[in-house]
């Protein structure tokens, strides 16, 4: 079920009726249930048996790690896969303390074959007793790597033949599983072609699914796990239980990690390197065929399903304690109740709800993660990065400390819009237009500046109609100046050109705005972000008076909208260094607070250092990346430029706004 609203209602009913202690979820595909449970404060443990690379929609694995009180992977390689997605799609560089590694146990299902004492894989395939059976298993499809299995077998046979090893002719290659069919033109036809053209067709068998893999593998000598990605397949555990020699690719499966760690009778090769896997098989064939009980003992010692269940029970208790700590803070922490702003924070595990914002924030904080600020002006990002919560210490004390963290040198003014006079200085409004259809929307906000002395400098990529020019001119009290530009450097290059040529020496304050859509973000984010920025920088006549009135203090050099999201320099470190180098400024350790979206008000004198940059600094041709460019570096260094010039920075926030 993918409807979070319905899932939340179902869970609420179950919780009222049965009072469950926790929720145990057995797959990343359980995310809709997980999100509802997490939002409702029900302790959650997710057993994750998937790689993030093939989990769709993309981002689901990261969301699962964020929402689960505890996530359990069977192996390190799967954990690393999930963390890569968490970093790449969720910009989270911290490693949550909520991930555990626990291989699942051997299930040992009894199938029909075990009840039929006469059933034999070798008899079914009419194989001689001295045949060396190399087995693989799984439904025939690309992820299972049947082609890699056949390639490995082919190269293995070639190597033995070149060495004069008579066992080459005894090799028999058996794939257990359905899906191989003469009429399948997606996979089977190409496997058939490979077998025919390499001459191994007579040694290859596709008997289909068997009733009991364990019995079948008892008659195999070597099991090859050649999947492209296969978390911790039960069939591989069956092969260990059958004491087969084993071969696999590094990074393709959690079982590969396990085999190396436990020093199993097995060989591994670099990912997808069928030549090297064949080489390893040939070099270690005697050991692999020995069947000395080592792999069986590893299975018994480390893959007990009873111990696995016991560990999961302990993990559920751990998750329940986490939630008790979190709910205690929500119920009893005075400072949290006073300072946490759910509207500003706005995040929840369940996107269809807004009832779990406090639980969301505290749950992430417990894990050592943070995605948004709990209140305007918070410096939570610095605390979590430098000193994440340590398991075993008092969570209530940590929250107390977290709710007192503020950015001292960039205070936030909560806009009230009362008792202000228009700013007396001369203002330049620099407006870059790429999307002409947004002109009326922006003009409706610019009209809040009607009581101020404002000239508007418009840079535009597309031609403006006479109606559009009239609308722009009537928006402000002063003059309209238009500059046609090419589509280079987005809004920053035209701003730099006009600031240096027309604005810096003739105006007291400059406001920079541009027609933002942010199509890369998707999901309507660009529209919400644009309206949030406009609403906080020019939301109403009283608000605009209050914002511009901040510049009556001669020390104030920059005013921008406080943003709830936690972000840093991202992929812009080298660009920040290159941008600052001509000015003689050093790159700072962190860039957490800046005019995200590059819209702001600034004292022109505070940005005078821009006149020392080459005029082609921001002249970038499209396509410009979503992140990692001198343009993204510019928005991050704006506060630094102002502070280096000796001015202060302020942020503003309009109550009950978010995006």
C-alpha positions in Angstrom: 0.0 0.0 0.0 1.5 3.3 -1.1 -1.2 5.7 0.3 0.4 7.1 3.5 -2.9 8.6 4.7 -4.7 5.3 4.6 -1.7 3.5 6.2 -1.6 6.1 9.0 -5.3 5.5 9.7 -4.8 1.7 9.7 -1.9 2.0 12.1 -3.8 4.3 14.4 -6.6 1.8 14.6 -4.2 -1.1 15.3 -2.3 0.9 17.9 -5.5 1.7 19.8 -6.7 -1.9 19.6 -3.5 -3.8 20.3 -1.0 -1.3 21.9 2.0 -2.7 20.0 5.4 -2.2 21.5 7.2 -1.7 18.2 7.0 -2.3 14.5 9.3 -4.7 12.7 9.5 -4.1 9.0 11.1 -6.6 6.7 12.0 -4.6 3.6 12.6 -1.2 2.2 9.4 -1.8 0.3 7.6 -1.4 3.7 8.4 2.3 3.6 4.8 3.6 3.6 4.1 1.7 6.7 7.4 2.8 8.2 6.7 6.5 7.6 3.3 6.3 9.2 4.7 4.4 12.2 7.6 6.8 12.7 5.2 9.8 12.4 3.0 8.3 15.1 6.0 7.7 17.4 5.8 3.9 17.2 9.3 2.4 17.6 10.6 0.9 14.3 13.2 -1.6 13.3 13.8 -2.1 9.5 15.4 -5.3 8.2 17.0 -4.1 5.0 17.9 -6.8 2.5 18.2 -4.6 -0.6 20.9 -2.5 -2.3 20.0 1.2 -2.8 21.1 1.0 -6.4 18.1 -1.0 -7.6 15.5 0.3 -5.1 12.9 2.6 -6.7 11.9 5.2 -6.5 15.4 6.5 -6.0 15.8 8.0 -2.5 13.6 5.4 -0.8 16.5 3.7 0.9 17.7 7.0 2.3 14.2 7.9 3.5 14.1 4.5 5.2 17.4 5.0 7.0 16.1 8.4 8.2 12.8 7.1 9.4 13.8 3.9 11.1 14.8 4.1 14.7 17.2 1.2 13.9 18.0 -0.2 10.5 19.6 -3.7 10.3 21.6 -4.7 7.2 23.1 -8.2 6.8 26.5 -7.0 5.6 28.8 -3.9 5.4 28.5 -3.6 1.6 24.7 -3.0 1.9 25.2 -0.5 4.6 27.7 1.4 2.4 25.2 1.3 -0.4 22.5 2.9 1.7 24.9 5.5 3.1 26.0 6.5 -0.5 22.4 7.3 -1.3 21.9 9.1 2.0 24.9 11.3 1.1 24.2 11.8 -2.6 20.4 12.3 -2.5 19.9 13.7 1.0 23.1 15.7 1.3 23.8 14.0 4.7 27.5 13.6 5.4 27.0 12.2 8.9 26.8 8.5 9.5 23.7 7.7 11.7 24.3 5.7 14.8 21.2 3.7 14.1 22.6 1.2 11.6 23.5 -2.3 12.7 24.9 -5.2 10.8 23.5 -8.7 11.6 23.5 -11.5 9.0 20.2 -13.4 8.9 20.2 -17.0 10.0 19.9 -20.3 8.2 16.2 -21.1 7.7 16.5 -24.8 6.7 13.1 -25.2 5.1 12.2 -28.8 4.4 11.0 -29.2 0.8 9.4 -32.0 -1.1 12.8 -33.3 -2.2 13.8 -34.2 1.3 10.7 -36.4 1.6 11.7 -38.2 -1.6 14.7 -40.3 -0.8 15.1 -41.2 -4.4 15.4 -37.6 -5.7 18.9 -36.7 -6.9 20.1 -33.7 -9.0 22.8 -35.8 -10.6 20.3 -38.5 -11.5 17.9 -35.9 -12.9 20.6 -34.5 -15.1 22.1 -38.0 -15.8 25.5 -36.9 -14.5 28.3 -39.3 -13.8 29.5 -39.7 -10.2 32.9 -38.2 -11.0 31.4 -35.0 -12.6 32.4 -31.8 -11.0 29.2 -29.8 -10.6 29.5 -26.0 -10.6 26.1 -24.5 -9.6 24.4 -21.1 -9.6 20.8 -20.3 -8.7 18.0 -17.8 -9.1 15.4 -16.7 -11.5 16.9 -16.1 -14.9 17.1 -12.3 -15.3 19.9 -9.7 -15.7 20.4 -8.9 -12.0 21.2 -12.6 -11.2 24.2 -12.5 -13.5 23.5 -15.8 -15.3 25.7 -14.4 -18.2 28.5 -13.8 -15.7 28.0 -17.4 -14.4 28.4 -18.8 -17.9 31.4 -16.6 -18.7 33.2 -17.6 -15.5 32.5 -21.3 -16.3 33.8 -20.9 -19.9 37.0 -19.2 -18.8 37.4 -21.7 -16.0 37.2 -24.6 -18.4 39.7 -22.9 -20.8 42.2 -22.4 -18.0 42.1 -26.1 -16.9 42.5 -27.2 -20.5 45.5 -25.0 -21.0 47.1 -26.5 -17.9 46.4 -30.0 -19.1 44.1 -30.7 -16.2 41.8 -33.6 -17.1 39.1 -32.3 -14.8 38.2 -29.7 -17.5 36.2 -32.4 -19.2 34.4 -33.4 -16.0 33.0 -29.9 -15.4 29.2 -29.6 -15.5 27.5 -26.2 -15.2 24.1 -26.2 -13.6 21.8 -23.2 -13.1 18.9 -23.8 -10.6 15.9 -21.6 -11.1 13.0 -20.8 -13.5 13.1 -18.3 -16.4 15.2 -20.0 -19.0 13.0 -20.5 -22.0 13.6 -20.9 -25.7 11.1 -18.2 -26.5 12.6 -15.6 -24.1 14.3 -13.0 -26.3 15.3 -10.7 -23.5 17.8 -13.0 -21.7 17.6 -16.7 -22.6 18.3 -16.3 -26.3 21.6 -14.5 -25.5 22.6 -17.1 -23.0 21.8 -19.8 -25.5 23.9 -18.0 -28.1 26.9 -17.7 -25.8 26.8 -21.4 -24.8 26.6 -22.5 -28.5 29.3 -20.2 -29.8 31.8 -21.0 -26.9 31.2 -24.7 -27.2 30.0 -25.3 -23.6 26.3 -26.0 -24.4 26.8 -29.7 -23.8 28.0 -29.1 -20.3 25.3 -26.6 -19.3 22.0 -27.5 -17.6 18.9 -25.4 -16.8 16.7 -27.9 -14.9 14.4 -25.1 -13.6 13.3 -24.6 -10.0 13.9 -27.5 -7.6 11.8 -28.3 -4.6 14.6 -28.2 -2.2 17.8 -26.2 -3.0 19.6 -27.7 0.0 19.3 -31.2 -1.3 20.3 -30.1 -4.8 23.4 -28.2 -3.5 24.4 -31.3 -1.4 25.3 -32.8 -4.8 27.1 -29.7 -6.1 30.8 -29.2 -5.6 31.1 -25.4 -6.0 28.5 -22.7 -5.8 29.0 -19.5 -7.7 27.2 -16.4 -6.7 27.6 -14.2 -9.8 24.7 -11.7 -9.3 25.3 -8.1 -10.2 23.8 -7.2 -6.8 22.3 -9.7 -4.4 22.1 -8.7 -0.7 22.5 -11.9 1.4 20.6 -14.6 -0.6 19.3 -17.6 1.3 20.6 -19.9 -1.5 24.2 -18.8 -0.6 23.5 -19.7 3.0 22.2 -23.0 1.7 25.5 -23.5 -0.1 27.4 -22.9 3.1 25.2 -25.4 4.9 25.9 -27.9 2.2 29.6 -27.3 2.6 30.1 -26.3 -1.0 33.2 -24.5 -2.1 32.1 -21.0 -3.1 33.0 -18.2 -5.5 31.7 -14.6 -5.8 32.5 -11.1 -6.8 33.6 -8.5 -4.3 31.0 -5.8 -3.7 28.2 -7.7 -5.4 26.7 -9.2 -2.3 26.8 -9.1 1.4 27.7 -12.8 1.3 31.0 -11.8 -0.2 31.8 -9.7 2.8 30.8 -12.6 5.1 32.9 -15.2 3.3 36.1 -13.1 3.5 35.5 -12.1 7.1 34.9 -15.7 8.3 37.7 -17.1 6.1 35.4 -19.5 4.4 36.5 -22.0 1.8 35.8 -19.6 -1.0 37.3 -17.3 -3.6 36.4 -13.8 -4.5 37.3 -11.6 -7.5 36.9 -7.9 -8.3 33.4 -6.9 -9.2 32.3 -8.4 -12.5 35.7 -9.7 -13.4 34.8 -13.2 -14.7 38.4 -13.8 -15.9 39.8 -13.3 -12.4 37.1 -15.4 -10.8 37.9 -18.2 -13.2 41.5 -17.8 -12.4 40.8 -18.0 -8.7 38.7 -21.1 -9.2 41.5 -22.8 -11.2 44.2 -21.8 -8.7 42.2 -23.1 -5.7 40.3 -26.0 -7.2 41.7 -28.6 -4.9 40.8 -26.6 -1.8 37.3 -25.8 -3.1 36.6 -29.4 -3.8 37.9 -30.6 -0.4 34.5 -30.4 1.5 36.3 -30.4 4.8 33.3 -29.2 6.9 34.7 -25.6 7.2 31.8 -23.9 5.5 29.2 -26.0 7.3 30.8 -25.1 10.6 30.8 -21.3 9.7 27.1 -21.6 8.9 26.3 -23.3 12.2 28.4 -21.0 14.3 27.5 -17.6 12.7 24.2 -18.1 11.0 22.0 -19.5 13.7 18.4 -18.3 13.1 17.6 -18.6 16.7 20.4 -16.2 17.7 19.3 -13.9 14.9 15.8 -13.7 16.3 17.3 -13.1 19.8 19.4 -10.2 18.4 16.3 -8.7 16.6 14.4 -8.9 19.9 17.1 -6.9 21.6 17.2 -4.4 18.8 13.4 -3.9 19.1 13.9 -3.1 22.8 16.7 -0.6 21.9 14.3 1.1 19.4 11.6 1.3 22.0 14.0 2.9 24.5 15.0 5.5 21.8 11.3 6.4 21.3 10.8 6.6 25.1 13.7 9.1 25.3 12.2 11.1 22.5 8.7 11.2 23.8 9.9 12.1 27.2 11.6 15.2 25.8 8.4 16.2 23.9 6.4 15.8 27.0 8.7 17.3 29.6 11.4 19.5 28.1 10.4 23.2 28.8 13.0 24.7 26.5 12.0 22.3 23.7 8.4 23.2 24.1 9.2 26.9 24.1 11.7 27.0 21.2 10.7 24.3 18.8 8.8 25.8 15.8 6.9 23.0 14.0 5.7 25.3 11.2 9.3 26.5 10.5 10.8 23.0 10.8 7.9 21.5 8.7 9.4 18.1 8.1 7.7 14.9 8.9 8.2 11.2 8.1 4.8 11.1 6.6 4.5 13.8 3.9 0.7 13.6 4.2 0.8 14.6 7.8 2.2 17.4 10.0 1.6 15.7 13.3 5.1 14.3 13.8 7.5 17.2 13.2 8.8 17.1 16.8 9.3 13.4 16.6 11.0 13.8 13.2 13.5 16.4 14.5 14.3 14.5 17.7 14.5 11.1 16.0 17.1 12.5 13.6 18.9 14.3 16.4 19.1 11.0 18.3 20.7 9.3 15.2 23.3 12.1 14.8 21.5 13.6 11.8 19.9 17.0 11.1 18.0 18.2 8.0 16.4 21.3 9.2 16.6 23.9 12.0 14.2 23.5 14.9 13.7 27.3 15.2 14.8 30.4 13.3 18.4 31.3 14.1 19.4 27.8 15.3 22.9 26.6 14.9 22.0 23.0 15.3 24.0 22.0 12.2 27.3 23.0 13.8 26.5 21.1 17.0 25.5 17.9 15.3 28.5 18.0 13.0 31.0 18.7 15.8 29.4 16.9 18.7 26.7 14.4 17.6 24.6 12.7 20.3 26.5 9.9 22.0 24.5 6.8 22.7 24.2 6.1 26.4 24.4 9.7 27.5 21.4 11.8 28.6 19.3 12.6 25.5 17.3 15.2 27.5 20.5 17.0 28.4 21.7 17.0 24.8 18.4 18.4 23.6 18.6 21.1 26.2 22.0 22.1 24.8 20.8 21.8 21.2 17.9 24.2 21.7 20.3 26.9 23.0 22.6 26.8 19.9 22.2 30.0 17.8 24.3 31.7 15.2 25.6 34.7 17.1 27.0 36.7 14.2 23.9 36.5 12.0 20.9 37.2 14.3 17.4 36.7 13.0 14.8 39.4 13.1 11.2 38.0 13.2 9.2 40.4 11.1 6.2 42.1 12.7 5.7 44.9 10.2 4.7 47.5 12.7 6.0 51.0 13.7 8.5 51.5 10.8 9.2 54.4 8.4 10.4 54.0 4.9 14.2 53.7 4.5 15.6 57.1 3.6 18.4 55.9 1.4 18.5 55.4 -2.4 17.8 51.8 -3.5 18.6 49.9 -6.6 16.5 46.9 -7.3 18.3 44.5 -9.7 15.9 42.1 -11.2 17.0 39.3 -13.6 14.3 37.8 -15.9 14.6 34.5 -17.6 11.0 33.4 -17.2 8.9 36.3 -18.5 5.7 34.6 -17.3 6.7 35.3 -13.7 7.0 39.1 -14.1 3.5 39.9 -12.8 4.1 37.8 -9.7 7.3 39.5 -8.9 5.9 42.9 -9.6 3.1 42.3 -7.0 5.9 41.9 -4.4 7.9 44.8 -5.7 4.9 47.1 -5.2 5.5 46.7 -1.4 8.5 49.1 -2.0 6.2 51.9 -3.3 7.1 54.3 -0.4 10.8 54.0 -1.1 13.2 55.7 -3.5 13.8 52.8 -5.9 15.2 52.5 -9.4 14.8 49.1 -11.0 17.6 47.6 -13.2 16.2 44.7 -15.3 18.5 42.2 -17.0 16.5 40.0 -19.4 17.3 37.0 -21.6 14.2 37.2 -23.7 12.7 40.3 -25.2 10.3 42.3 -23.1 7.0 43.4 -24.4 5.8 47.0 -24.0 3.2 45.8 -21.6 5.8 44.1 -19.5 8.0 47.1 -19.5 5.1 49.3 -18.4 4.3 46.9 -15.6 7.9 47.0 -14.4 8.1 50.8 -14.6 4.8 51.2 -12.6 6.1 48.9 -9.9 8.6 51.3 -8.4 8.8 55.0 -7.7 11.9 55.6 -9.8 13.4 54.8 -13.2 13.4 51.6 -15.2 16.7 50.5 -16.8 16.7 47.5 -19.1 19.7 45.4 -20.2 19.3 42.6 -22.7 21.7 39.8 -21.9 22.6 36.4 -23.2 21.8 33.2 -21.2 25.2 33.1 -19.4 25.9 33.0 -15.7 22.3 32.7 -14.7 21.3 35.7 -12.6 24.8 36.3 -11.0 26.7 37.4 -14.1 24.2 40.1 -15.0 24.0 41.2 -11.4 27.8 41.6 -11.2 27.9 43.5 -14.5 25.2 46.0 -13.4 26.4 46.3 -9.8 29.9 47.3 -11.0 28.8 49.6 -13.9 25.7 51.3 -12.5 24.9 50.6 -8.9 27.8 50.4 -6.5 28.7 54.2 -6.6 25.2 55.5 -7.0 23.0 53.8 -4.5 23.0 53.0 -0.8 21.3 49.6 -0.9 20.8 47.0 -3.6 18.2 44.3 -3.8 18.8 41.3 -6.0 16.0 39.1 -7.3 15.5 36.7 -10.2 12.7 34.6 -11.7 13.4 31.4 -9.9 11.8 28.1 -10.9 14.5 25.5 -9.9 13.2 22.8 -12.2 16.0 20.5 -11.0 14.3 20.3 -7.6 11.0 18.9 -8.8 7.8 18.3 -6.9 6.8 22.0 -6.9 9.8 22.8 -4.7 10.9 25.6 -6.9 7.6 27.4 -6.7 7.4 27.1 -2.9 11.0 28.2 -2.5 10.4 31.3 -4.7 7.3 32.4 -2.9 9.0 31.8 0.5 11.9 34.1 -0.5 9.7 36.8 -1.9 7.4 36.6 1.1 10.3 37.0 3.5 12.1 39.7 1.6 9.2 41.8 0.3 6.1 40.3 1.6 4.1 43.4 2.5 4.6 47.2 2.7 5.1 47.1 6.5 7.5 44.1 6.2 9.5 45.8 3.4 9.8 48.9 5.6 11.0 46.8 8.5 13.5 45.0 6.4 15.0 48.1 4.7 14.8 49.9 8.0 17.5 47.6 9.3 19.9 49.5 7.1 19.3 52.6 9.2 22.0 51.0 11.3 25.1 51.9 9.4 26.8 48.7 10.5 24.3 46.4 8.8 25.6 45.3 5.4 23.4 42.3 4.4 19.9 41.1 5.0 18.6 37.8 3.7 15.8 35.4 4.4 16.4 32.8 7.2 16.1 29.3 5.7 15.1 26.3 7.7 17.1 23.8 5.7 20.5 22.6 6.8 23.0 22.9 4.0 26.8 23.5 3.6 29.3 24.2 1.0 28.3 21.0 -0.8 30.4 20.5 -4.0 31.6 24.1 -4.1 34.8 24.0 -1.9 37.3 24.5 -4.7 35.1 27.2 -6.4 34.9 29.1 -3.1 38.7 29.1 -2.8 39.1 30.3 -6.4 36.5 33.1 -5.9 38.1 34.4 -2.7 41.7 34.2 -3.8 41.8 37.4 -5.9 40.3 39.3 -2.9 42.9 38.0 -0.4 40.3 36.1 1.7 40.7 32.6 3.1 38.1 29.9 2.8 36.1 29.4 6.0 35.7 26.1 7.8 32.0 26.0 7.2 29.3 27.7 5.1 26.0 27.0 6.8 24.1 30.3 6.6 23.9 32.3 3.4 21.2 33.7 1.1 20.1 30.3 -0.3 18.6 31.0 -3.7 20.8 34.2 -4.2 18.1 36.8 -3.3 19.0 39.4 -0.8 19.3 43.1 0.3 22.8 44.5 0.7 24.5 47.8 1.4 26.4 48.6 -1.7 29.6 49.5 0.2 29.5 46.1 1.9 29.8 44.4 -1.5 32.4 46.7 -3.0 34.9 43.8 -3.1 32.9 42.6 -6.1 34.4 45.4 -8.1 37.9 43.8 -7.7 36.8 40.6 -9.5 37.3 40.0 -13.2 34.0 40.9 -15.0 34.1 37.5 -16.6 34.2 35.6 -13.3 30.6 34.5 -13.4 30.3 34.2 -17.2 29.3 30.5 -17.4 27.7 28.9 -20.4 24.7 26.5 -20.0 24.3 23.8 -19.0 25.3 24.7 -15.5 25.3 21.9 -12.9 22.7 21.6 -10.1 25.6 22.0 -7.7 29.3 22.7 -8.0 30.1 26.0 -9.8 31.3 29.5 -9.1 27.7 30.6 -9.1 26.9 28.3 -6.2 30.1 29.5 -4.5 29.0 33.1 -4.8 25.8 32.7 -2.8 27.7 31.0 -0.1 30.4 33.7 0.3 28.1 36.7 0.2 28.0 36.9 4.1 31.8 36.5 4.2 32.3 39.3 1.7 30.1 41.6 3.9 31.8 40.7 7.1 35.3 41.0 5.7 34.3 44.5 4.7 33.5 45.3 8.3 29.7 45.1 8.2 27.3 42.9 10.0 24.8 40.4 8.7 21.1 39.9 9.6 18.5 37.4 8.7 14.7 37.9 8.6 11.8 35.5 9.0 8.1 36.0 8.6 6.1 33.9 11.1 4.3 30.8 9.8 6.2 30.7 6.5 8.0 27.6 5.2 8.8 25.8 2.0 
